[in-house]
Amino acid sequence: ADTLLAQQSDTAAVLPAIAGTGGIGKTQLASEFAHRYRDAFPGGVFWLNMEQPEGVAAQVAAAGGPGGLELPGWAAMEYEGKIAAVRQAWQGPERRLLVFDNLEEPKLLQEWRPTGGGTRVLITTRRGVWTATSGVQAVQLQTLARPESVRLLLAPRHGAEVEAVLATEAMAREADAICEQVGDLPLALALAGAYLEAAPSLSLAGYRARLAEQLLAHPSLQTELDEGLPTRHAESVEATIALSYQRLDASADRRALTLLHRTAHLAPAPLPHRLLAHLAECDPDDDDQVVELDGLLRRLAAAGLI
Protein backbone atom coordinates (compact mmCIF):
# COMPACT_ATOMS: atom_id res chain seq x y z
CA ALA A 1 0.00 0.00 0.00
CA ASP A 2 2.83 2.39 0.84
CA THR A 3 4.23 1.93 -2.66
CA LEU A 4 1.08 1.67 -4.74
CA LEU A 5 -0.80 4.51 -3.09
CA ALA A 6 2.09 6.98 -3.15
CA GLN A 7 1.87 10.16 -5.23
CA GLN A 8 2.99 10.01 -8.86
CA SER A 9 6.75 9.66 -9.02
CA ASP A 10 9.33 9.69 -11.78
CA THR A 11 8.66 6.00 -12.32
CA ALA A 12 6.10 5.40 -15.05
CA ALA A 13 4.68 2.35 -13.35
CA VAL A 14 5.19 1.42 -9.73
CA LEU A 15 5.75 -2.31 -9.63
CA PRO A 16 6.09 -3.93 -6.25
CA ALA A 17 6.53 -7.68 -6.64
CA ILE A 18 5.26 -10.11 -4.07
CA ALA A 19 7.98 -12.71 -4.53
CA GLY A 20 8.21 -16.08 -2.85
CA THR A 21 8.11 -19.81 -3.26
CA GLY A 22 4.94 -21.61 -4.27
CA GLY A 23 2.32 -21.85 -1.54
CA ILE A 24 3.62 -18.98 0.56
CA GLY A 25 0.55 -16.80 -0.01
CA LYS A 26 1.47 -14.31 -2.77
CA THR A 27 -1.83 -14.44 -4.62
CA GLN A 28 -3.83 -14.44 -1.40
CA LEU A 29 -2.03 -11.30 -0.25
CA ALA A 30 -2.54 -9.56 -3.60
CA SER A 31 -6.24 -10.46 -3.50
CA GLU A 32 -6.57 -9.11 0.04
CA PHE A 33 -4.87 -5.86 -0.99
CA ALA A 34 -7.18 -5.46 -3.99
CA HIS A 35 -10.27 -5.91 -1.83
CA ARG A 36 -9.12 -3.77 1.07
CA TYR A 37 -7.95 -0.83 -1.06
CA ARG A 38 -10.40 -1.02 -3.96
CA ASP A 39 -11.79 2.44 -3.15
CA ALA A 40 -8.33 3.89 -3.84
CA PHE A 41 -8.67 2.73 -7.48
CA PRO A 42 -11.87 4.32 -8.82
CA GLY A 43 -10.94 3.23 -12.36
CA GLY A 44 -11.23 -0.41 -11.34
CA VAL A 45 -9.12 -3.43 -10.49
CA PHE A 46 -8.07 -5.75 -13.33
CA TRP A 47 -6.70 -9.20 -12.57
CA LEU A 48 -4.67 -10.98 -15.26
CA ASN A 49 -3.23 -14.48 -14.98
CA MET A 50 0.22 -14.27 -16.57
CA GLU A 51 1.12 -17.94 -16.17
CA GLN A 52 0.41 -18.69 -19.85
CA PRO A 53 1.87 -15.82 -21.95
CA GLU A 54 -0.20 -16.76 -24.99
CA GLY A 55 -3.42 -16.17 -23.05
CA VAL A 56 -2.68 -12.64 -21.82
CA ALA A 57 -3.88 -10.79 -24.93
CA ALA A 58 -7.36 -12.31 -24.71
CA GLN A 59 -7.65 -11.24 -21.08
CA VAL A 60 -6.61 -7.69 -21.97
CA ALA A 61 -9.14 -7.54 -24.81
CA ALA A 62 -11.92 -8.79 -22.51
CA ALA A 63 -11.10 -6.09 -19.94
CA GLY A 64 -12.70 -3.50 -22.21
CA GLY A 65 -16.13 -5.12 -22.17
CA PRO A 66 -19.01 -5.61 -19.72
CA GLY A 67 -17.87 -5.73 -16.11
CA GLY A 68 -14.62 -4.07 -17.11
CA LEU A 69 -13.92 -0.72 -18.70
CA GLU A 70 -17.18 -0.91 -20.70
CA LEU A 71 -15.62 1.04 -23.55
CA PRO A 72 -18.05 2.62 -26.06
CA GLY A 73 -18.31 0.49 -29.18
CA TRP A 74 -16.22 -2.32 -27.67
CA ALA A 75 -18.43 -5.14 -28.98
CA ALA A 76 -18.04 -3.99 -32.58
CA MET A 77 -14.26 -3.62 -32.44
CA GLU A 78 -11.81 -6.03 -34.05
CA TYR A 79 -9.78 -8.18 -31.66
CA GLU A 80 -6.59 -6.12 -32.04
CA GLY A 81 -8.63 -2.94 -31.75
CA LYS A 82 -10.01 -4.09 -28.41
CA ILE A 83 -6.51 -4.70 -27.09
CA ALA A 84 -5.30 -1.29 -28.29
CA ALA A 85 -8.33 0.47 -26.79
CA VAL A 86 -7.84 -1.16 -23.39
CA ARG A 87 -4.14 -0.34 -23.34
CA GLN A 88 -4.86 3.25 -24.25
CA ALA A 89 -7.41 3.51 -21.43
CA TRP A 90 -4.90 2.10 -18.97
CA GLN A 91 -2.55 4.93 -19.96
CA GLY A 92 -5.12 7.53 -18.87
CA PRO A 93 -4.93 9.62 -15.70
CA GLU A 94 -7.54 7.71 -13.72
CA ARG A 95 -6.19 5.61 -10.85
CA ARG A 96 -6.51 1.89 -11.63
CA LEU A 97 -4.86 -1.27 -10.36
CA LEU A 98 -3.54 -4.05 -12.58
CA VAL A 99 -2.63 -7.31 -10.86
CA PHE A 100 -0.30 -9.49 -12.93
CA ASP A 101 -0.60 -12.82 -11.13
CA ASN A 102 2.07 -15.51 -11.58
CA LEU A 103 4.34 -13.37 -13.75
CA GLU A 104 7.72 -15.06 -14.07
CA GLU A 105 9.35 -13.51 -17.15
CA PRO A 106 10.58 -9.88 -17.11
CA LYS A 107 9.91 -9.59 -20.86
CA LEU A 108 6.23 -10.25 -20.23
CA LEU A 109 6.12 -7.39 -17.75
CA GLN A 110 7.78 -5.04 -20.22
CA GLU A 111 5.32 -6.07 -22.91
CA TRP A 112 2.09 -5.47 -21.01
CA ARG A 113 2.60 -2.87 -18.31
CA PRO A 114 1.37 0.68 -18.96
CA THR A 115 4.13 3.20 -19.53
CA GLY A 116 2.35 6.19 -18.03
CA GLY A 117 -0.88 7.49 -16.52
CA GLY A 118 -2.51 6.71 -13.22
CA THR A 119 -2.50 2.93 -13.45
CA ARG A 120 -0.56 1.02 -10.81
CA VAL A 121 0.75 -2.50 -11.30
CA LEU A 122 1.11 -5.23 -8.67
CA ILE A 123 2.75 -8.50 -9.67
CA THR A 124 3.02 -11.82 -7.91
CA THR A 125 5.99 -13.93 -8.86
CA ARG A 126 8.16 -16.80 -7.76
CA ARG A 127 11.08 -15.08 -9.40
CA GLY A 128 13.47 -13.96 -6.69
CA VAL A 129 15.81 -11.97 -8.95
CA TRP A 130 14.86 -8.63 -10.52
CA THR A 131 17.36 -6.13 -11.90
CA ALA A 132 17.47 -2.55 -10.69
CA THR A 133 16.42 -1.34 -14.15
CA SER A 134 13.20 -3.39 -14.11
CA GLY A 135 11.47 -0.93 -11.78
CA VAL A 136 10.32 -3.83 -9.63
CA GLN A 137 10.36 -3.29 -5.87
CA ALA A 138 10.33 -6.77 -4.41
CA VAL A 139 8.28 -7.53 -1.31
CA GLN A 140 9.82 -10.72 -0.01
CA LEU A 141 7.36 -12.93 1.87
CA GLN A 142 8.55 -15.14 4.68
CA THR A 143 6.79 -18.22 6.00
CA LEU A 144 4.36 -17.63 8.85
CA ALA A 145 5.50 -17.02 12.40
CA ARG A 146 4.88 -20.16 14.46
CA PRO A 147 1.90 -18.82 16.51
CA GLU A 148 0.11 -17.92 13.25
CA SER A 149 1.01 -21.31 11.73
CA VAL A 150 -0.54 -23.11 14.67
CA ARG A 151 -3.74 -21.08 14.42
CA LEU A 152 -4.02 -21.68 10.67
CA LEU A 153 -3.57 -25.40 11.25
CA LEU A 154 -6.13 -25.72 14.05
CA ALA A 155 -8.79 -23.14 13.13
CA PRO A 156 -10.72 -25.33 10.63
CA ARG A 157 -11.27 -28.04 13.25
CA HIS A 158 -11.57 -26.00 16.44
CA GLY A 159 -12.78 -22.56 15.33
CA ALA A 160 -13.07 -20.13 18.22
CA GLU A 161 -11.78 -22.78 20.64
CA VAL A 162 -8.22 -22.73 19.29
CA GLU A 163 -6.84 -20.87 22.31
CA ALA A 164 -8.44 -23.37 24.69
CA VAL A 165 -6.92 -26.25 22.73
CA LEU A 166 -3.48 -24.64 22.85
CA ALA A 167 -3.78 -24.29 26.63
CA THR A 168 -3.27 -28.05 26.76
CA GLU A 169 0.49 -28.61 26.70
CA ALA A 170 0.36 -31.89 24.80
CA MET A 171 -1.90 -30.46 22.08
CA ALA A 172 0.26 -27.34 21.75
CA ARG A 173 3.38 -29.52 21.43
CA GLU A 174 1.84 -31.71 18.72
CA ALA A 175 0.57 -28.69 16.74
CA ASP A 176 4.00 -27.07 16.96
CA ALA A 177 5.64 -30.26 15.69
CA ILE A 178 3.29 -30.47 12.70
CA CYS A 179 4.04 -26.86 11.76
CA GLU A 180 7.75 -27.64 12.01
CA GLN A 181 7.33 -30.65 9.71
CA VAL A 182 5.68 -28.62 6.94
CA GLY A 183 8.04 -25.67 7.32
CA ASP A 184 5.29 -23.19 8.29
CA LEU A 185 4.26 -23.05 4.60
CA PRO A 186 0.76 -21.52 4.42
CA LEU A 187 -0.46 -23.81 1.63
CA ALA A 188 0.63 -26.94 3.51
CA LEU A 189 -0.98 -25.66 6.70
CA ALA A 190 -4.25 -24.84 4.93
CA LEU A 191 -4.39 -28.32 3.42
CA ALA A 192 -3.45 -29.99 6.71
CA GLY A 193 -6.08 -27.98 8.56
CA ALA A 194 -8.77 -28.98 6.07
CA TYR A 195 -7.70 -32.63 6.38
CA LEU A 196 -7.95 -32.53 10.17
CA GLU A 197 -11.36 -30.87 9.95
CA ALA A 198 -12.60 -33.71 7.73
CA ALA A 199 -11.13 -36.38 10.03
CA PRO A 200 -12.31 -35.36 13.53
CA SER A 201 -11.43 -38.77 15.01
CA LEU A 202 -7.76 -38.47 14.07
CA SER A 203 -5.61 -37.12 16.89
CA LEU A 204 -2.91 -34.54 16.29
CA ALA A 205 -0.35 -37.06 17.50
CA GLY A 206 -1.60 -39.65 15.04
CA TYR A 207 -1.51 -37.17 12.18
CA ARG A 208 1.98 -35.99 13.11
CA ALA A 209 3.28 -39.57 13.14
CA ARG A 210 1.81 -40.34 9.71
CA LEU A 211 3.12 -37.07 8.34
CA ALA A 212 6.62 -37.87 9.59
CA GLU A 213 6.55 -41.13 7.63
CA GLN A 214 5.18 -39.78 4.35
CA LEU A 215 5.43 -35.96 4.31
CA LEU A 216 4.68 -34.83 0.72
CA ALA A 217 3.21 -38.23 -0.12
CA HIS A 218 0.68 -38.00 2.71
CA PRO A 219 -2.90 -37.69 1.36
CA SER A 220 -3.47 -34.46 3.31
CA LEU A 221 -0.86 -32.63 1.23
CA GLN A 222 -1.91 -34.24 -2.05
CA THR A 223 -5.61 -33.52 -1.79
CA GLU A 224 -7.80 -31.45 -4.03
CA LEU A 225 -10.38 -29.88 -1.74
CA ASP A 226 -14.06 -30.14 -2.61
CA GLU A 227 -14.47 -26.40 -2.19
CA GLY A 228 -11.01 -25.53 -3.51
CA LEU A 229 -8.73 -22.82 -2.21
CA PRO A 230 -9.46 -19.09 -2.59
CA THR A 231 -6.59 -18.61 -5.04
CA ARG A 232 -7.68 -21.46 -7.37
CA HIS A 233 -4.03 -22.37 -7.97
CA ALA A 234 -2.48 -25.83 -7.87
CA GLU A 235 -3.66 -27.26 -4.58
CA SER A 236 -1.25 -30.03 -3.65
CA VAL A 237 2.08 -29.00 -2.13
CA GLU A 238 3.96 -31.35 -4.45
CA ALA A 239 2.27 -29.90 -7.55
CA THR A 240 3.02 -26.38 -6.37
CA ILE A 241 6.73 -27.12 -5.88
CA ALA A 242 6.80 -28.98 -9.21
CA LEU A 243 5.68 -25.84 -11.04
CA SER A 244 8.94 -24.20 -10.01
CA TYR A 245 11.08 -27.28 -10.53
CA GLN A 246 9.76 -27.90 -14.04
CA ARG A 247 10.98 -24.46 -15.13
CA LEU A 248 14.51 -25.89 -15.11
CA ASP A 249 15.74 -27.78 -18.16
CA ALA A 250 17.51 -31.08 -17.50
CA SER A 251 20.16 -30.29 -20.10
CA ALA A 252 20.62 -26.51 -20.09
CA ASP A 253 20.30 -26.29 -16.31
CA ARG A 254 22.23 -29.46 -15.47
CA ARG A 255 24.73 -27.77 -13.14
CA ALA A 256 22.05 -25.69 -11.42
CA LEU A 257 20.05 -28.87 -10.80
CA THR A 258 23.15 -30.62 -9.47
CA LEU A 259 23.70 -27.77 -7.03
CA LEU A 260 20.03 -27.85 -5.96
CA HIS A 261 20.03 -31.61 -5.42
CA ARG A 262 23.20 -31.49 -3.35
CA THR A 263 22.15 -28.58 -1.16
CA ALA A 264 18.81 -30.31 -0.53
CA HIS A 265 20.69 -32.87 1.59
CA LEU A 266 22.10 -30.23 3.93
CA ALA A 267 20.66 -28.78 7.12
CA PRO A 268 18.40 -25.69 6.84
CA ALA A 269 21.15 -23.27 7.79
CA PRO A 270 23.30 -20.71 5.95
CA LEU A 271 25.81 -22.38 3.62
CA PRO A 272 29.43 -21.17 3.40
CA HIS A 273 30.24 -19.76 -0.02
CA ARG A 274 33.22 -22.09 -0.49
CA LEU A 275 31.01 -25.12 0.21
CA LEU A 276 28.49 -23.92 -2.37
CA ALA A 277 31.30 -23.56 -4.89
CA HIS A 278 32.50 -27.12 -4.33
CA LEU A 279 28.95 -28.49 -4.52
CA ALA A 280 28.63 -26.78 -7.91
CA GLU A 281 31.97 -28.19 -9.01
CA CYS A 282 33.54 -24.72 -9.05
CA ASP A 283 36.90 -23.58 -7.72
CA PRO A 284 36.15 -20.94 -5.05
CA ASP A 285 39.55 -19.33 -5.69
CA ASP A 286 38.99 -18.90 -9.43
CA ASP A 287 37.18 -15.63 -10.19
CA ASP A 288 35.77 -16.89 -13.50
CA GLN A 289 34.31 -19.97 -11.84
CA VAL A 290 32.90 -17.93 -8.97
CA VAL A 291 31.04 -15.84 -11.56
CA GLU A 292 29.65 -19.09 -12.97
CA LEU A 293 28.45 -20.02 -9.48
CA ASP A 294 26.64 -16.69 -9.20
CA GLY A 295 24.87 -17.51 -12.45
CA LEU A 296 23.74 -20.89 -11.14
CA LEU A 297 22.42 -19.34 -7.94
CA ARG A 298 20.57 -16.65 -9.88
CA ARG A 299 18.98 -19.32 -12.07
CA LEU A 300 17.67 -21.20 -9.05
CA ALA A 301 16.45 -17.99 -7.45
CA ALA A 302 14.68 -16.98 -10.68
CA ALA A 303 12.81 -20.29 -10.56
CA GLY A 304 11.76 -19.62 -6.97
CA LEU A 305 13.64 -22.62 -5.61
CA ILE A 306 16.15 -20.90 -3.34
C-alpha angles and dihedrals in degrees: 000000000000090000102037097044096046121115118272110289135186089275112095093214125017107221117184110178122211097213127184147113121293115286096021094114107261097140093041090054093047090050092050091050092050092052097042096047101032092118089062089064106056090170090065142256118270120195118199125183105220097182092103108042093197091061098053097085093057091052091050092049091050091052089074095061138071113331090019131061091327091212116198111260093007095138092056095048124106116250094257090045091056091053092048092048093051093048091049091051091050088056091059126105097256115109111250135160124226117192113199101195121199095004109168106160121071090210090062090055092050090049099053111025118102114252097212146355130070099309118119124203128213119185132191116206144161088214108112097187123072124161122236090245093058092077090228117141105199120219103199113209120211126202116269123284109255097253089054091045091054092050092048090051097048104033097083092056102033105025112183091002095070094106091051090051091050090052086073106085096212093051092047090050093050093047090049091051092051091051089050091051094054094041095242089284108163095219092052091047093049091051093045091049092051090048092052091048090054092047104049093165093060113095122223089242091053092049092047091052093050091045091052090056098046110015107169091015092057111112092236091066094040097051129118105214120230091231095034126218123291092249095052090217127133104310107202117079091227092053091048093053090044091059088064096039094051090059088074119084116226091222107032093039097039095125093044089052091048090053091047093049093049096046089049088071093058130089118271094260136106112290121223112245093235091054091051089051093053092046088055091048091248129136106241090207095054111087094204092053092046088056088053089053090053088054092052092049092049090051092054092045091050088056091051094243101117 
